[in-house]
Amino acid sequence: MGIMLLFVLVLATFLGFELIAKVPSQLHTPLMSGSNAISGITIVGALISLLGTWNTQDDILRTVLGTCAVMFATINVVGGYLVTDRMLGMFTGGKK
């Protein structure tokens, strides 16, 4: 089972790289918004996972991984929205 999961991870990595490399630059803003939504789902999942750590104090690994997941996904969401806002600002007219 572990080999199959590793195979899926490697295949998804190569497929994602090839897909993103072929996206024209005009479509990067909508793609960024979509990936922000996925990271938002990651935050919700990590928070749900962390809810179980309030009952058992012995599960340090789950606490550390859940906290890291929340932190990195939050950085990704905030950074993605800042980049998206900046890119959309390039398409609006200048101040008159």
Backbone as CSV, one residue per row, in Angstrom:
resi,resn,N_x,N_y,N_z,CA_x,CA_y,CA_z,C_x,C_y,C_z
1,MET,0.820,-1.194,0.000,0.000,0.000,0.000,0.865,1.259,0.000
2,GLY,1.991,1.215,0.731,2.872,2.377,0.810,3.507,2.702,-0.536
3,ILE,3.864,1.664,-1.303,4.458,1.875,-2.623,3.449,2.534,-3.554
4,MET,2.173,2.135,-3.443,1.132,2.717,-4.290,0.930,4.198,-3.952
5,LEU,0.946,4.530,-2.668,0.802,5.926,-2.268,1.984,6.760,-2.747
6,LEU,3.177,6.206,-2.666,4.364,6.901,-3.164,4.275,7.104,-4.675
7,PHE,3.790,6.097,-5.387,3.607,6.210,-6.830,2.614,7.320,-7.180
8,VAL,1.505,7.388,-6.441,0.510,8.432,-6.686,1.108,9.810,-6.406
9,LEU,1.897,9.943,-5.344,2.538,11.219,-5.018,3.484,11.662,-6.131
10,VAL,4.320,10.760,-6.602,5.272,11.090,-7.668,4.536,11.428,-8.963
11,LEU,3.529,10.650,-9.302,2.752,10.910,-10.512,2.039,12.256,-10.430
12,ALA,1.448,12.570,-9.288,0.764,13.850,-9.115,1.749,15.013,-9.182
13,THR,2.960,14.814,-8.676,3.975,15.860,-8.735,4.355,16.160,-10.177
14,PHE,4.651,15.136,-10.946,5.012,15.350,-12.349,3.849,15.919,-13.150
15,LEU,2.659,15.411,-12.919,1.487,15.903,-13.629,1.213,17.365,-13.289
16,GLY,1.302,17.719,-12.019,1.104,19.109,-11.606,2.132,20.035,-12.209
17,PHE,3.387,19.603,-12.242,4.443,20.434,-12.832,4.187,20.662,-14.318
18,GLU,3.858,19.616,-15.032,3.598,19.743,-16.467,2.373,20.613,-16.738
19,LEU,1.356,20.477,-15.912,0.142,21.258,-16.091,0.401,22.744,-15.843
20,ILE,1.078,23.063,-14.781,1.349,24.459,-14.439,2.310,25.085,-15.437
21,ALA,3.267,24.323,-15.940,4.240,24.868,-16.888,3.588,25.270,-18.211
22,LYS,2.470,24.661,-18.545,1.819,24.940,-19.816,0.702,25.988,-19.714
23,VAL,0.491,26.550,-18.538,-0.556,27.557,-18.357,-0.026,28.910,-18.833
24,PRO,-0.778,29.593,-19.712,-0.345,30.922,-20.147,-0.375,31.919,-18.983
25,SER,0.427,32.950,-19.091,0.547,33.903,-17.985,-0.761,34.642,-17.704
26,GLN,-1.662,34.751,-18.688,-2.938,35.430,-18.465,-3.844,34.641,-17.526
27,LEU,-3.610,33.356,-17.394,-4.470,32.520,-16.566,-3.901,32.257,-15.173
28,HIS,-2.766,32.852,-14.847,-2.168,32.584,-13.547,-3.007,33.148,-12.402
29,THR,-3.672,34.290,-12.609,-4.482,34.865,-11.538,-5.659,33.972,-11.177
30,PRO,-6.465,33.479,-12.145,-7.534,32.552,-11.754,-7.002,31.250,-11.154
31,LEU,-5.859,30.795,-11.631,-5.269,29.578,-11.082,-4.834,29.801,-9.640
32,MET,-4.298,30.987,-9.360,-3.888,31.324,-7.996,-5.101,31.354,-7.070
33,SER,-6.219,31.889,-7.547,-7.426,31.933,-6.726,-7.923,30.524,-6.424
34,GLY,-7.839,29.645,-7.393,-8.242,28.259,-7.165,-7.353,27.562,-6.158
35,SER,-6.053,27.803,-6.231,-5.153,27.162,-5.273,-5.331,27.747,-3.877
36,ASN,-5.738,29.013,-3.790,-6.036,29.587,-2.473,-7.241,28.895,-1.844
37,ALA,-8.226,28.559,-2.652,-9.395,27.848,-2.126,-8.994,26.474,-1.613
38,ILE,-8.100,25.795,-2.323,-7.634,24.476,-1.880,-6.852,24.601,-0.576
39,SER,-6.045,25.645,-0.446,-5.311,25.838,0.806,-6.252,26.173,1.954
40,GLY,-7.340,26.863,1.644,-8.344,27.117,2.673,-8.950,25.833,3.179
41,ILE,-9.180,24.873,2.287,-9.697,23.564,2.688,-8.659,22.838,3.540
42,THR,-7.375,23.014,3.206,-6.311,22.416,4.005,-6.310,22.964,5.424
43,ILE,-6.552,24.262,5.561,-6.616,24.866,6.897,-7.761,24.256,7.700
44,VAL,-8.920,24.119,7.078,-10.076,23.538,7.777,-9.771,22.098,8.200
45,GLY,-9.174,21.307,7.296,-8.831,19.927,7.635,-7.812,19.838,8.756
46,ALA,-6.814,20.710,8.734,-5.803,20.695,9.797,-6.410,21.110,11.132
47,LEU,-7.320,22.072,11.114,-7.968,22.477,12.361,-8.838,21.349,12.923
48,ILE,-9.524,20.645,12.045,-10.328,19.500,12.503,-9.420,18.422,13.093
49,SER,-8.264,18.204,12.462,-7.322,17.226,12.993,-6.785,17.655,14.361
50,LEU,-6.583,18.951,14.510,-6.071,19.437,15.797,-7.109,19.376,16.910
51,LEU,-8.382,19.314,16.566,-9.412,19.227,17.604,-9.245,17.977,18.462
52,GLY,-8.780,16.897,17.879,-8.596,15.657,18.630,-7.441,15.718,19.607
53,THR,-6.547,16.674,19.457,-5.385,16.745,20.345,-5.730,17.377,21.691
54,TRP,-6.906,17.960,21.825,-7.281,18.531,23.120,-7.586,17.426,24.124
55,ASN,-8.020,16.267,23.655,-8.375,15.166,24.553,-7.171,14.336,24.953
56,THR,-6.229,14.154,24.047,-5.062,13.324,24.343,-3.816,14.187,24.230
57,GLN,-3.115,14.318,25.313,-1.902,15.137,25.324,-0.679,14.354,24.853
58,ASP,-0.820,13.029,24.671,0.321,12.212,24.297,0.625,12.240,22.803
59,ASP,-0.293,12.739,21.997,-0.129,12.699,20.545,0.612,13.953,20.059
60,ILE,1.902,14.007,20.327,2.712,15.177,20.001,2.894,15.309,18.490
61,LEU,3.064,14.190,17.796,3.298,14.239,16.346,2.114,14.873,15.625
62,ARG,0.909,14.488,15.990,-0.266,15.058,15.339,-0.388,16.546,15.649
63,THR,-0.055,16.939,16.855,-0.109,18.351,17.218,0.893,19.160,16.409
64,VAL,2.109,18.661,16.292,3.153,19.384,15.559,2.815,19.452,14.070
65,LEU,2.420,18.324,13.475,2.096,18.321,12.048,0.863,19.167,11.746
66,GLY,-0.141,19.112,12.601,-1.339,19.923,12.400,-1.046,21.404,12.515
67,THR,-0.220,21.771,13.482,0.157,23.175,13.643,0.958,23.658,12.443
68,CYS,1.885,22.843,11.973,2.662,23.213,10.778,1.758,23.336,9.550
69,ALA,0.783,22.430,9.420,-0.137,22.487,8.284,-0.951,23.775,8.311
70,VAL,-1.446,24.138,9.481,-2.206,25.385,9.594,-1.323,26.582,9.264
71,MET,-0.102,26.585,9.792,0.798,27.710,9.574,1.161,27.864,8.098
72,PHE,1.584,26.783,7.460,2.006,26.877,6.065,0.838,27.161,5.122
73,ALA,-0.315,26.574,5.381,-1.479,26.840,4.537,-1.944,28.283,4.703
74,THR,-1.872,28.819,5.910,-2.239,30.221,6.122,-1.285,31.151,5.397
75,ILE,0.004,30.865,5.444,0.984,31.669,4.706,0.687,31.597,3.216
76,ASN,0.339,30.410,2.723,0.036,30.238,1.305,-1.210,31.029,0.903
77,VAL,-2.251,30.982,1.732,-3.486,31.694,1.413,-3.255,33.205,1.420
78,VAL,-2.627,33.713,2.468,-2.401,35.160,2.565,-1.483,35.642,1.445
79,GLY,-0.398,34.925,1.210,0.512,35.307,0.131,-0.156,35.224,-1.235
80,GLY,-0.975,34.197,-1.427,-1.673,34.052,-2.704,-2.648,35.179,-2.950
81,TYR,-3.378,35.574,-1.916,-4.307,36.686,-2.092,-3.574,38.004,-2.310
82,LEU,-2.437,38.191,-1.663,-1.659,39.414,-1.901,-1.138,39.464,-3.336
83,VAL,-0.638,38.335,-3.825,-0.149,38.285,-5.203,-1.301,38.482,-6.187
84,THR,-2.445,37.847,-5.911,-3.606,37.998,-6.789,-4.075,39.444,-6.809
85,ASP,-4.127,40.089,-5.649,-4.538,41.494,-5.590,-3.570,42.388,-6.354
86,ARG,-2.298,42.112,-6.218,-1.300,42.912,-6.936,-1.403,42.709,-8.449
87,MET,-1.622,41.464,-8.876,-1.757,41.194,-10.307,-3.022,41.827,-10.870
88,LEU,-4.121,41.762,-10.121,-5.347,42.393,-10.588,-5.210,43.925,-10.608
89,GLY,-4.393,44.457,-9.724,-4.132,45.895,-9.707,-3.411,46.350,-10.974
90,MET,-2.671,45.472,-11.610,-1.974,45.827,-12.839,-2.946,46.007,-13.989
91,PHE,-4.131,45.396,-13.909,-5.082,45.477,-14.999,-6.075,46.616,-14.837
92,THR,-6.100,47.245,-13.685,-7.005,48.390,-13.503,-6.325,49.642,-14.015
93,GLY,-7.129,50.613,-14.355,-6.584,51.861,-14.871,-5.855,52.618,-13.776
94,GLY,-4.905,53.436,-14.187,-4.142,54.219,-13.235,-4.992,55.321,-12.621
95,LYS,-4.535,55.876,-11.512,-5.252,56.959,-10.852,-5.156,58.217,-11.701
96,LYS,-6.283,58.904,-11.814,-6.292,60.121,-12.638,-6.314,61.356,-11.788
